[in-house]
Amino acid sequence: MTRDPAGILAACDARGVATLTLDRPDKGNAYDRRMLDLLATGIARFSADPAVRVLVLRGNGRHFGVGGDILGDPRAHAGRDDGGPLMPDVCLALDACPKPTVALVHGACMGGAFALAACCDVLLAADDAMFAVPELRLGFPVAPYVPLFERALGARALRRLLITGERIGAAEAFRLGVAHRVCAIAEMEAALAALVDEVMLSAPQATAVAKADLRRLAGLAPTAALIDTLQPEFRRGFEAAEGVEGRAAFRDKRRPAWAPKEG
């Protein structure tokens, strides 16, 4: 594990489960420019590492993340004068990560931290989690985040949360489809372990292609012409090494080579 005093823990275990932990607990994991730099670097590193199978995002202390450090470091929000990434850039990098991504959310998950968690493939929420987009109460709109929030919440629910700035709990986040699973905070580690086991049953390269397809094909009408253009990709995957191994494992009633051994 590597720990940066600016607020990020980075680790990867022997199974290929990489973890990036927001680590400014005294600030509620509020992000500043340095944390954004480290997040961007960590996402790029783990995205490119063939040994990484899953990327987990979590926070230390009482909260996942309260949003930006608007009093301590306005550079994290206002512009690119120093050339560093802003939170929407980090969100897009996480969204484009070819590995399965999991957000483990507890406590407050607000503003940019909420957008970051919503860019993960699966969001696992503790029953004490609360979500909000409070920027209008602070006097500024959230234009760069709107496409990210709208995809996660839907247009109608997003309008409500933006205009009211209210906090919603884990149960409401689950109802809206933002959180995929909710569990007691004491059960979070077990829930994460079970989820990782499930994710690792999927073939790594096929998963990366599927994630790219989800971004590329979002919003397109499922016409016959479109399906025809996609059929060769399906055939290539079917005949690739993972496709051959997956069918052999199914035939032999065993786990495929990429899946961890049981027990």
C-alpha positions in Angstrom: 0.0 0.0 0.0 1.2 3.5 -0.8 0.0 6.5 1.2 0.3 10.1 0.1 0.0 12.7 2.8 -2.1 14.8 0.5 -4.9 12.4 0.9 -5.0 9.2 -1.2 -4.2 5.6 -0.2 -3.4 3.2 -3.2 -3.2 -0.5 -2.8 -3.5 -3.7 -4.8 -3.8 -7.2 -3.3 -2.6 -10.5 -4.7 -6.0 -11.2 -6.4 -5.8 -8.0 -8.4 -8.2 -6.0 -6.3 -7.0 -2.4 -6.5 -8.2 0.2 -4.0 -8.1 4.0 -4.1 -9.1 5.5 -0.7 -9.9 9.1 -0.2 -7.9 9.9 2.9 -8.5 13.3 4.3 -10.8 12.2 7.1 -10.3 15.4 9.1 -11.8 17.3 6.1 -14.6 14.7 5.4 -12.4 13.6 2.4 -13.1 17.0 0.7 -11.0 17.0 -2.4 -8.4 19.6 -3.4 -6.2 19.9 -6.4 -3.5 17.5 -5.0 -6.1 14.8 -4.3 -7.5 15.1 -7.8 -4.0 14.8 -9.3 -3.4 11.6 -7.2 -6.8 10.2 -8.1 -6.2 10.8 -11.8 -2.7 9.1 -11.5 -4.1 6.2 -9.6 -7.0 5.6 -12.0 -4.6 5.7 -15.0 -2.1 3.4 -13.3 -4.7 0.7 -12.3 -6.5 1.0 -15.6 -3.3 0.1 -17.5 -2.1 -2.6 -15.2 -3.0 -6.1 -16.6 -2.8 -7.6 -13.1 -5.7 -5.5 -11.9 -9.1 -7.2 -12.1 -11.2 -4.8 -10.0 -10.9 -1.2 -8.9 -12.6 -0.2 -5.6 -13.1 3.4 -4.6 -13.8 4.2 -0.9 -13.3 6.8 1.8 -11.6 6.9 5.2 -13.3 8.2 8.3 -16.9 9.2 8.8 -17.7 10.0 5.2 -17.1 8.8 1.6 -16.6 12.4 0.6 -18.3 15.7 1.3 -17.4 17.2 -2.0 -14.8 19.9 -2.9 -12.7 21.8 -0.5 -14.2 25.1 -1.7 -12.7 27.1 1.1 -9.3 25.5 1.2 -8.5 25.1 -2.5 -10.7 26.8 -5.0 -8.4 25.7 -7.8 -10.0 22.3 -7.7 -13.2 23.9 -9.1 -12.6 27.1 -10.9 -10.5 26.3 -13.8 -7.4 24.7 -15.4 -4.9 27.6 -14.9 -2.3 25.1 -13.6 -3.1 22.4 -16.2 -4.3 19.9 -13.5 -7.4 17.8 -13.7 -10.7 18.9 -12.4 -13.2 16.5 -10.8 -15.2 16.1 -14.0 -12.0 15.0 -15.7 -11.4 12.4 -12.9 -15.0 11.2 -13.2 -14.5 10.7 -17.0 -11.3 8.8 -16.4 -13.0 6.5 -13.9 -16.0 6.1 -16.2 -13.6 5.0 -19.0 -11.6 2.5 -16.8 -11.6 -0.8 -18.6 -11.7 -2.7 -15.2 -14.9 -3.3 -13.2 -15.3 -0.4 -10.7 -17.0 -0.4 -7.4 -17.8 2.5 -5.1 -18.1 1.7 -1.4 -20.1 4.6 0.0 -20.8 5.4 3.7 -21.7 8.6 5.4 -21.9 11.7 3.2 -21.5 11.4 -0.5 -22.0 14.9 -1.9 -21.3 17.1 -4.9 -18.3 16.0 -6.9 -17.7 13.0 -4.7 -21.3 11.9 -5.5 -20.5 12.3 -9.2 -17.4 10.2 -8.8 -19.2 7.4 -7.1 -21.9 7.5 -9.7 -19.3 6.8 -12.4 -18.5 3.4 -10.9 -20.1 0.3 -12.4 -21.6 -0.7 -9.1 -22.3 1.5 -6.1 -22.6 -0.4 -2.7 -24.1 1.9 0.0 -24.0 1.5 3.7 -27.3 2.1 5.4 -26.0 5.4 6.9 -25.1 6.8 3.4 -26.6 10.1 2.4 -26.4 11.7 -1.1 -26.8 15.3 -2.2 -26.0 17.8 -4.9 -25.8 21.0 -2.7 -24.0 23.4 -5.1 -27.0 25.6 -5.8 -27.2 26.3 -2.1 -23.6 27.4 -2.3 -24.4 29.8 -5.1 -23.1 28.1 -8.3 -24.5 25.7 -10.9 -23.0 22.3 -11.7 -23.0 22.2 -15.5 -20.0 19.8 -16.1 -21.7 17.3 -13.8 -25.2 17.4 -15.2 -24.6 14.6 -17.9 -23.0 12.4 -15.2 -25.8 12.9 -12.7 -28.5 12.6 -15.3 -27.3 9.3 -16.4 -27.2 8.0 -12.8 -30.5 9.6 -11.6 -32.6 10.3 -14.6 -33.6 13.8 -15.6 -36.7 14.1 -13.3 -34.9 13.0 -10.1 -31.9 15.1 -10.9 -34.1 18.2 -11.3 -35.5 17.6 -7.8 -32.1 17.1 -6.1 -30.5 20.0 -7.9 -33.3 22.5 -7.1 -33.9 21.4 -3.5 -30.3 20.5 -2.6 -31.8 18.0 -0.2 -30.0 14.9 1.2 -31.4 11.5 0.4 -30.7 8.3 2.3 -29.4 5.0 1.1 -32.9 3.6 0.7 -34.0 6.5 -1.6 -30.8 6.2 -3.5 -31.5 2.6 -4.1 -35.1 3.4 -5.2 -33.7 5.9 -7.7 -31.2 3.4 -9.1 -28.1 5.3 -7.9 -27.1 2.7 -5.3 -27.3 -0.9 -6.5 -27.1 -2.6 -3.1 -27.6 -1.3 0.5 -26.4 -3.1 3.6 -25.6 -2.4 7.3 -22.3 -0.6 7.7 -21.0 -3.6 9.8 -21.6 -5.8 6.8 -19.9 -3.7 4.1 -16.6 -5.6 4.0 -18.4 -8.9 3.6 -20.7 -7.4 0.9 -17.7 -6.0 -1.0 -16.0 -9.4 -0.8 -19.0 -11.2 -2.2 -19.4 -8.6 -5.0 -15.7 -8.9 -6.0 -16.1 -12.7 -6.2 -19.1 -12.2 -8.6 -17.3 -9.6 -10.7 -14.2 -11.9 -11.1 -16.3 -14.6 -12.8 -16.5 -12.3 -15.9 -13.7 -12.5 -18.4 -11.4 -9.5 -18.1 -11.0 -8.7 -21.9 -14.6 -9.3 -22.6 -15.5 -7.0 -19.7 -13.3 -4.2 -21.0 -14.9 -4.5 -24.5 -18.4 -4.5 -22.9 -17.6 -1.4 -20.9 -16.4 0.4 -24.0 -19.5 -0.7 -25.9 -21.7 0.7 -23.1 -20.2 4.1 -23.5 -20.1 4.0 -27.3 -23.6 2.8 -27.8 -25.4 4.8 -25.1 -28.6 6.3 -26.4 -28.5 4.7 -29.8 -31.7 3.2 -31.2 -31.5 -0.6 -31.5 -32.0 -0.7 -35.3 -31.3 -3.7 -37.5 -28.6 -1.8 -39.3 -26.9 -1.0 -36.0 -27.1 -4.7 -34.8 -25.6 -5.8 -38.2 -22.6 -3.5 -37.6 -22.1 -5.0 -34.2 -22.3 -8.7 -35.1 -18.7 -9.0 -36.3 -17.5 -7.8 -32.8 -19.7 -10.5 -31.2 -18.2 -13.1 -33.5 -14.6 -12.0 -32.7 -15.2 -12.3 -29.0 -16.9 -15.7 -29.4 -13.8 -17.0 -31.2 -11.2 -15.3 -29.1 -9.3 -17.1 -26.4 -11.6 -16.1 -23.6 -14.6 -17.2 -25.6 -13.0 -20.6 -26.2 -12.1 -21.0 -22.6 -15.4 -19.9 -21.3 -17.3 -22.5 -23.4 -14.8 -25.2 -22.4 -15.3 -24.4 -18.7 -19.1 -24.5 -19.1 -18.8 -27.8 -20.9 -16.5 -29.3 -18.3 -18.5 -27.8 -15.4 -15.5 -26.0 -14.0 -14.5 -22.4 -13.4 -12.8 -20.6 -16.3 -9.1 -19.9 -16.0 -9.7 -16.2 -15.2 -11.9 -16.9 -12.2 -10.5 -17.3 -8.6 -10.5 -20.8 -7.3 -13.3 -21.6 -4.9 -12.5 -21.6 -1.2 
